[in-house]
Amino acid sequence: MKYSRELTNGFLIFIGIGLYFILLELLGLSSVFWLRIFNAFIVMFGVNRTISANVKDGLRGYNKNFLSGLITSLIGAALSIGGLLIYVEAMGGINYLRKLPDSFIFGGGKLSIYMYCIGLAFEAVAASLAVCFCLMQYWKDKVEQINRVN
């Protein structure tokens, strides 16, 4: 595994998600929940890029490629959560945060920015696993020959 590949594609995921959510904010669509689901496609792009490059370089094995994709996705998620933390603080901190929870699944109550980020971290891990499992269904015959008669 080339960890520079995971870092590069994780950073691309971070940039893509950041630009996407800034665009939603500028267009006034940040409160539309179903538009937030499309960030999964950005994550899929980055993970698929990693796995595709691994296959091109001859890195075989389901588990190796799954782990490589998961690392890519989690790097993107960690950078995105860190970016959100900085963005919320720059936009007014807790006052800005008070208007966001109504549109999130885990929102409600009196959340601090750190509780909010922890909730996003759990959501990101679950989404990362789901994206990697889905993409590996596509790549599994290309990365490992299973159930094939010699």
Secondary structure, DSSP 4 states (H G I P E B T S, - for coil): --HHHHHHHHHHHHHHHHHHHHHHHHTT-TT-HHHHTTHHHHHHHHHHHHHHHHHHTT---HHHHHHHHHHHHHHHHHHHHHHHHHHHHHTTTHHHHHTSGGGSTT--SS--HHHHHHHHHHHHHHHHHHHHHHHHHHHHHHH---S---
